Amino acid sequence: MVDMSTQRSFGLALLGLFLLAANLRMALTSVAPVVSDIQADLGLTGAQVSIVTSLPLLVFAIVSPLVPRLLVRWGIERTLIAGTGLLAVGLIVRSLPAAALLWVGTGFIGLAIATLNVTLPALVKRDFPDRIGFVTGTYAAVQAGFAAIAAGLAVPISHASGWGEAGWRLATSVWCVMALAAFAHLIIQGRRAGREAGVGTVPSSSFNPWKHPLAWAITGFMGFQSAMFYVIVAWMSSIEQSMGISAGAAGVHQAFMNIGSLVGSFSCSVLLSRLRGQRAIVVAIAVMMGVPLIILMHAPQIAGLLIFVEGIACGLAFALSLSLFALRSRKPETAAALSGMGQGMGYVIAASGPILLGAVHDATGQWTSGLWIMVAVSVLCLLCGLAAAKDTTVD
C-alpha cells in the first residue's frame, strides 16, 4: 500500500483509504432511524436505548489515546486489518437475537472505529504526504456521504426485510459487507506488494503530545467542532420545534444538515489544496457556525437555510481537524500520537456538549441560553483553530 511509484498503485491506495473512510460512520448512523424498533424488539428502557448511541463515544474517548501504541507493535496495515475485521464482527454480533449481544457488538464497533479513526491520519501522512489536504477532505466527504446513505436506507431496509420490529437487525448489520470489502482490500494489497500485511510498523516515538501547546490547540479544535456537530444532531430538532417549526420540517432540516456537511467536507479538500494556510478556513468555519445561530433566534422562518450553513461549517471543521493531525507533524508516528490525543479528548468534549445543553434547558426551561452557549463554542473553535493553524509542526 505504500508503493506510490505508479498511477495504478496510487489509485489502489486511494481506493483502500476511501473504503476505510466509508466504514467510519455507517455503523453509527444506521441506528438512530430504527432505534424505536430496537427498543420495542428488545424491551429496553429509554436509558438503555441512550446507551446504545452513547457507548461508542465513550469507547472512542478511552481507546483513542491507546491506538498509537498498537501501531508501534502491529504497524498500520495490520492495525487496519484488525479494525475492519472487528468492525464486521461487531456489526454481526450486535444484530444477533440476544439483548446482551447488543452491548457486546456495540462495544466491538466502538473499539473498531476508534482504531480506524486514529490510524487513518497516520496512513495519509505516510502514503499521501504531498496531498494531505485534498485526500483528507475527500475521505471526510466519503465518510459523510456513506453515513447519510446508511441513515437514509435504514428504515427502507428494515421494512423490506419483512421481520417487523426485528427488521432493524438487517438494517444495521448489512453494512458489514463494506467492512469486509475494506478488510479484503487490505489483505489483497498487502500480498500484491510482496509482503505480509503488518510489515512496516510505525516507529516508536518519543514525542509526547500531552505536553505540547500546539497539540492542545488541535485537540481543542477537534473537540469543540465535534461538540457543535453532536449538539445540533441531538437538540436542534427540539430547538426548532420550540420555535413553532413542525417536527416534519425539523426532520427535513436534519437532512439539510447532512447535505451541508458533505458539501463542507469536500470543499475543505479543495481549499486546503489551493490555500497556503488554514487560518482563512478557520475564520470561515467560526462565522458559519456562530452567525446562523444568532440569526435563528430572530428569524426561525429561514431555519432550513441556516442549518444547511451550519452543516457546511461542521463539514469544513471536521475535515480540517482530521487534516491538522497530518499537517502539524513530520512523521506518521507523530500524526498517530496527535490523532490519538485529539480524538480521545475530542470525544470527551463532544459527548459533554449535548449533556450540557440538555442540563441548561432543564434548568431554565428555554433554549435561548443553550443557543448562546453554542455561539460561545464557535468562538472557542475560532481561538483553538487559529492557534492550530500556525505554520509549524509539533516535531
C-alpha positions as CSV (number, residue, x, y, z in Angstrom):
1,M,0.0,0.0,0.0
2,V,3.0,2.3,0.3
3,D,4.4,1.8,-3.2
4,M,3.3,5.1,-4.9
5,S,5.6,4.7,-8.0
6,T,2.8,4.2,-10.5
7,Q,-0.6,5.7,-11.1
8,R,-2.2,2.3,-10.6
9,S,-0.7,1.9,-7.1
10,F,-1.8,5.4,-6.2
11,G,-5.3,4.7,-7.3
12,L,-5.5,1.4,-5.4
13,A,-4.1,3.1,-2.2
14,L,-6.8,5.9,-2.6
15,L,-9.5,3.2,-3.1
16,G,-8.4,1.5,0.0
17,L,-8.5,4.7,2.0
18,F,-12.0,5.6,0.8
19,L,-13.2,2.1,1.6
20,L,-11.9,2.6,5.1
21,A,-13.5,6.0,5.3
22,A,-16.9,4.7,4.2
23,N,-16.9,2.5,7.3
24,L,-16.3,5.1,9.9
25,R,-19.9,6.3,10.5
26,M,-22.3,3.8,8.8
27,A,-22.4,1.5,11.9
28,L,-23.5,4.5,14.0
29,T,-25.8,6.5,11.7
30,S,-27.9,3.4,10.7
31,V,-29.0,3.0,14.4
32,A,-30.9,6.3,15.0
33,P,-33.7,5.8,12.4
34,V,-34.6,2.4,13.8
35,V,-33.9,3.0,17.5
36,S,-37.6,2.8,18.4
37,D,-37.7,-0.7,16.8
38,I,-34.6,-1.8,18.8
39,Q,-36.3,-0.6,22.0
40,A,-39.6,-2.4,21.2
41,D,-37.9,-5.6,19.9
42,L,-35.6,-6.0,23.0
43,G,-37.8,-4.4,25.6
44,L,-35.3,-1.7,26.5
45,T,-35.9,1.3,28.7
46,G,-35.2,4.8,27.5
47,A,-32.0,4.9,29.5
48,Q,-30.8,1.7,28.0
49,V,-31.5,2.9,24.5
50,S,-29.5,6.1,25.1
51,I,-26.5,3.9,26.0
52,V,-26.7,2.3,22.5
53,T,-25.9,5.6,21.0
54,S,-23.5,7.0,23.6
55,L,-21.4,3.9,24.3
56,P,-19.4,4.2,21.1
57,L,-18.4,7.8,22.0
58,L,-17.3,6.6,25.5
59,V,-15.2,3.8,23.8
60,F,-13.7,6.4,21.4
61,A,-12.6,8.6,24.3
62,I,-11.0,5.7,26.2
63,V,-9.4,3.8,23.3
64,S,-8.1,6.5,21.0
65,P,-5.1,7.5,23.1
66,L,-4.0,3.9,23.2
67,V,-4.1,3.2,19.5
68,P,-0.6,4.7,18.7
69,R,0.9,2.0,21.0
70,L,-0.9,-0.6,18.9
71,L,0.6,1.0,15.7
72,V,4.1,0.7,17.1
73,R,3.5,-3.0,17.8
74,W,1.5,-4.0,14.8
75,G,2.0,-1.4,12.1
76,I,-0.5,0.5,10.0
77,E,-1.7,-2.3,7.8
78,R,-2.1,-5.0,10.5
79,T,-3.9,-2.5,12.7
80,L,-6.3,-1.6,9.9
81,I,-7.0,-5.2,9.2
82,A,-7.8,-5.8,12.8
83,G,-10.0,-2.8,12.9
84,T,-12.0,-3.7,9.8
85,G,-12.3,-7.3,10.9
86,L,-13.5,-6.3,14.4
87,L,-16.0,-3.9,12.8
88,A,-17.5,-6.6,10.7
89,V,-17.8,-8.9,13.7
90,G,-19.3,-6.2,15.8
91,L,-22.0,-5.4,13.3
92,I,-23.0,-9.1,13.1
93,V,-22.9,-9.6,16.9
94,R,-24.9,-6.5,17.5
95,S,-27.7,-7.8,15.3
96,L,-28.0,-11.3,16.9
97,P,-31.2,-12.2,18.8
98,A,-29.9,-11.6,22.4
99,A,-30.1,-8.4,24.3
100,A,-26.7,-8.9,25.9
101,L,-25.1,-9.2,22.4
102,L,-26.4,-5.7,21.5
103,W,-24.0,-4.3,24.1
104,V,-21.1,-6.6,23.2
105,G,-21.5,-5.8,19.5
106,T,-21.8,-2.1,20.1
107,G,-18.6,-2.2,22.2
108,F,-16.7,-4.0,19.4
109,I,-17.9,-1.4,16.9
110,G,-16.7,1.5,19.1
111,L,-13.3,-0.2,19.6
112,A,-13.0,-0.9,15.9
113,I,-14.0,2.6,14.7
114,A,-11.7,4.3,17.3
115,T,-8.8,2.2,15.9
116,L,-9.6,3.2,12.4
117,N,-10.2,6.9,13.3
118,V,-6.7,7.2,14.8
119,T,-4.9,5.2,12.2
120,L,-6.1,6.9,9.1
121,P,-4.3,10.2,9.6
122,A,-1.0,8.3,10.0
123,L,-1.9,6.4,6.8
124,V,-2.5,9.7,5.0
125,K,0.8,11.2,6.3
126,R,2.7,8.1,5.1
127,D,1.1,7.4,1.7
128,F,-0.1,10.9,0.6
129,P,2.4,13.3,2.1
130,D,2.1,15.8,-0.7
131,R,-1.7,15.7,-0.9
132,I,-2.8,15.7,2.7
133,G,-5.4,18.4,2.5
134,F,-7.1,17.1,-0.7
135,V,-7.0,13.4,0.4
136,T,-8.2,14.1,3.9
137,G,-11.0,16.4,2.8
138,T,-12.2,13.9,0.2
139,Y,-12.2,11.0,2.6
140,A,-14.1,13.1,5.1
141,A,-16.7,13.7,2.3
142,V,-16.8,10.0,1.6
143,Q,-17.3,9.3,5.3
144,A,-20.2,11.8,5.4
145,G,-21.8,10.5,2.2
146,F,-21.9,6.9,3.3
147,A,-23.1,8.0,6.7
148,A,-26.1,9.7,5.1
149,I,-26.7,6.6,2.9
150,A,-26.8,4.3,5.9
151,A,-29.2,6.6,7.7
152,G,-31.4,7.0,4.7
153,L,-31.7,3.3,3.9
154,A,-32.1,2.0,7.5
155,V,-35.9,2.3,7.6
156,P,-36.5,1.0,4.0
157,I,-34.2,-2.0,4.6
158,S,-35.9,-2.7,7.9
159,H,-39.4,-2.6,6.2
160,A,-38.2,-4.6,3.2
161,S,-36.9,-7.4,5.5
162,G,-40.5,-8.4,6.5
163,W,-39.3,-9.1,10.0
164,G,-41.4,-6.4,11.7
165,E,-39.8,-4.8,14.7
166,A,-36.8,-7.2,14.2
167,G,-36.0,-5.6,10.8
168,W,-33.5,-3.3,12.5
169,R,-31.2,-6.3,12.7
170,L,-30.8,-6.4,8.9
171,A,-30.8,-2.6,8.5
172,T,-27.9,-2.2,10.9
173,S,-25.9,-5.4,10.1
174,V,-26.0,-5.2,6.3
175,W,-23.1,-2.7,6.3
176,C,-20.7,-5.5,7.4
177,V,-20.3,-6.0,3.7
178,M,-18.5,-2.7,3.5
179,A,-16.2,-3.6,6.4
180,L,-15.4,-7.0,4.8
181,A,-14.7,-5.2,1.5
182,A,-12.1,-2.9,3.2
183,F,-10.7,-6.0,5.0
184,A,-10.3,-7.9,1.8
185,H,-8.7,-4.9,0.0
186,L,-6.1,-4.6,2.7
187,I,-5.2,-8.3,2.6
188,I,-5.0,-8.3,-1.2
189,Q,-2.9,-5.1,-1.4
190,G,-0.5,-6.5,1.2
191,R,0.0,-9.6,-0.8
192,R,0.4,-7.7,-4.1
193,A,3.1,-5.6,-2.5
194,G,5.0,-8.8,-1.9
195,R,4.9,-8.6,1.9
196,E,2.8,-9.7,4.8
197,A,0.3,-7.1,6.0
198,G,1.7,-5.6,9.1
199,V,5.3,-5.3,7.9
200,G,6.5,-1.7,8.1
201,T,5.5,-0.9,11.7
202,V,5.3,2.6,12.9
203,P,8.4,3.5,14.8
204,S,8.2,4.2,18.5
205,S,8.0,8.0,19.0
206,S,9.5,9.9,22.0
207,F,7.1,12.8,21.2
208,N,4.5,13.4,24.0
209,P,1.6,15.3,22.6
210,W,0.1,15.9,26.0
211,K,2.9,18.4,26.8
212,H,2.8,20.4,23.6
213,P,0.7,23.6,23.4
214,L,0.0,23.1,19.6
215,A,-1.3,19.6,20.3
216,W,-3.7,21.0,22.8
217,A,-4.9,23.6,20.3
218,I,-5.5,20.9,17.7
219,T,-7.3,18.8,20.4
220,G,-9.4,21.8,21.4
221,F,-10.4,22.5,17.8
222,M,-11.3,18.8,17.3
223,G,-13.3,18.7,20.5
224,F,-15.3,21.9,20.1
225,Q,-16.2,21.4,16.5
226,S,-17.3,17.8,17.3
227,A,-19.4,19.2,20.2
228,M,-21.1,21.6,17.9
229,F,-22.0,18.8,15.5
230,Y,-23.3,16.4,18.2
231,V,-25.3,19.2,19.9
232,I,-27.0,20.1,16.6
233,V,-27.8,16.4,15.9
234,A,-29.1,15.8,19.4
235,W,-31.1,19.0,20.1
236,M,-31.7,21.2,17.0
237,S,-34.9,19.5,16.2
238,S,-36.2,20.2,19.7
239,I,-34.9,23.8,19.5
240,E,-36.8,24.3,16.2
241,Q,-40.0,22.8,17.5
242,S,-39.8,25.2,20.5
243,M,-39.8,28.0,17.9
244,G,-43.0,26.7,16.2
245,I,-41.4,24.7,13.5
246,S,-43.1,21.3,12.8
247,A,-41.4,18.0,13.7
248,G,-41.6,17.0,10.0
249,A,-39.9,20.2,8.9
250,A,-37.2,19.8,11.6
251,G,-36.5,16.3,10.3
252,V,-36.1,17.7,6.8
253,H,-33.7,20.3,8.1
254,Q,-31.5,17.5,9.6
255,A,-31.2,16.2,6.1
256,F,-30.1,19.6,5.0
257,M,-27.5,19.4,7.8
258,N,-26.1,16.2,6.4
259,I,-26.0,17.5,2.8
260,G,-24.3,20.7,4.0
261,S,-21.7,18.5,5.9
262,L,-21.0,16.6,2.7
263,V,-20.5,19.9,0.8
264,G,-18.3,21.3,3.5
265,S,-16.1,18.2,3.7
266,F,-15.4,18.2,0.0
267,S,-15.0,21.9,-0.1
268,C,-12.3,21.6,2.5
269,S,-10.3,19.3,0.3
270,V,-10.3,21.9,-2.5
271,L,-9.5,24.8,-0.2
272,L,-6.6,23.0,1.5
273,S,-5.1,22.1,-1.8
274,R,-5.3,25.8,-3.0
275,L,-4.7,27.9,0.0
276,R,-1.3,28.3,1.6
277,G,-2.6,28.2,5.1
278,Q,-5.6,27.2,7.1
279,R,-6.5,30.4,9.0
280,A,-9.0,31.7,6.4
281,I,-10.8,28.4,6.6
282,V,-10.9,28.6,10.4
283,V,-12.4,32.1,10.3
284,A,-15.0,30.9,7.8
285,I,-15.9,28.0,10.0
286,A,-16.4,30.1,13.1
287,V,-18.5,32.7,11.2
288,M,-20.7,30.0,9.6
289,M,-21.1,28.3,13.0
290,G,-21.9,31.3,15.1
291,V,-23.8,33.8,12.9
292,P,-26.6,31.4,11.8
293,L,-27.4,30.6,15.4
294,I,-27.8,34.3,16.2
295,I,-30.0,34.8,13.2
296,L,-32.0,31.7,14.1
297,M,-33.1,33.3,17.4
298,H,-34.6,36.2,15.4
299,A,-35.7,34.6,12.1
300,P,-36.7,30.9,12.6
301,Q,-38.6,31.0,9.4
302,I,-35.3,30.5,7.5
303,A,-34.1,27.7,9.8
304,G,-33.6,25.3,6.9
305,L,-31.1,27.6,5.2
306,L,-29.4,28.4,8.5
307,I,-29.0,24.7,9.4
308,F,-27.7,24.0,5.9
309,V,-25.0,26.6,6.5
310,E,-24.3,25.0,9.9
311,G,-23.8,21.7,8.1
312,I,-21.2,23.2,5.7
313,A,-19.4,24.7,8.7
314,C,-19.4,21.3,10.5
315,G,-18.2,19.5,7.4
316,L,-15.4,22.0,6.9
317,A,-14.4,21.8,10.6
318,F,-14.4,18.0,10.7
319,A,-12.2,17.7,7.5
320,L,-9.8,20.4,8.7
321,S,-9.4,18.8,12.2
322,L,-8.5,15.5,10.6
323,S,-6.1,17.2,8.2
324,L,-4.3,19.0,11.1
325,F,-3.1,15.7,12.6
326,A,-1.0,15.2,9.5
327,L,-0.3,18.8,8.6
328,R,1.2,19.6,12.0
329,S,3.5,16.6,12.0
330,R,6.5,15.4,10.0
331,K,6.2,11.7,10.7
332,P,3.4,9.1,10.6
333,E,4.1,8.1,14.2
334,T,3.7,11.8,15.3
335,A,0.5,12.0,13.3
336,A,-0.8,8.9,15.1
337,A,0.1,10.4,18.5
338,L,-1.7,13.6,17.7
339,S,-4.7,11.7,16.4
340,G,-4.9,9.6,19.5
341,M,-4.8,12.6,21.8
342,G,-7.0,14.8,19.7
343,Q,-9.7,12.2,19.1
344,G,-9.6,10.8,22.6
345,M,-10.0,14.1,24.4
346,G,-12.1,15.5,21.5
347,Y,-14.8,12.9,22.0
348,V,-14.9,13.7,25.7
349,I,-15.6,17.3,24.9
350,A,-18.0,16.2,22.1
351,A,-20.0,13.9,24.4
352,S,-20.2,16.7,27.0
353,G,-21.9,19.1,24.6
354,P,-25.3,17.5,24.4
355,I,-25.4,16.8,28.1
356,L,-24.5,20.4,29.0
357,L,-27.2,21.8,26.7
358,G,-29.8,19.4,28.0
359,A,-29.0,20.3,31.6
360,V,-29.2,24.1,30.8
361,H,-32.6,23.6,29.2
362,D,-33.8,21.6,32.2
363,A,-32.6,24.3,34.5
364,T,-34.0,27.3,32.5
365,G,-36.9,25.8,30.6
366,Q,-35.9,27.5,27.4
367,W,-33.3,27.1,24.6
368,T,-32.0,30.7,24.2
369,S,-29.3,30.2,26.8
370,G,-28.2,27.0,25.0
371,L,-28.0,28.7,21.7
372,W,-25.7,31.4,23.2
373,I,-23.6,28.6,24.6
374,M,-23.3,27.2,21.0
375,V,-22.3,30.6,19.8
376,A,-19.6,30.6,22.5
377,V,-18.4,27.2,21.3
378,S,-18.0,28.7,17.8
379,V,-15.7,31.4,19.3
380,L,-13.7,28.6,21.1
381,C,-13.4,26.9,17.7
382,L,-12.0,30.1,16.3
383,L,-9.4,30.6,19.0
384,C,-8.2,27.0,19.0
385,G,-8.3,26.8,15.2
386,L,-6.2,29.9,14.7
387,A,-3.6,28.5,17.2
388,A,-3.7,25.1,15.5
389,A,-3.3,26.7,12.0
390,K,0.2,28.0,13.0
391,D,2.6,27.1,10.2
392,T,4.8,24.7,12.1
393,T,4.9,21.1,13.3
394,V,4.9,19.6,16.8
395,D,8.0,17.5,16.0
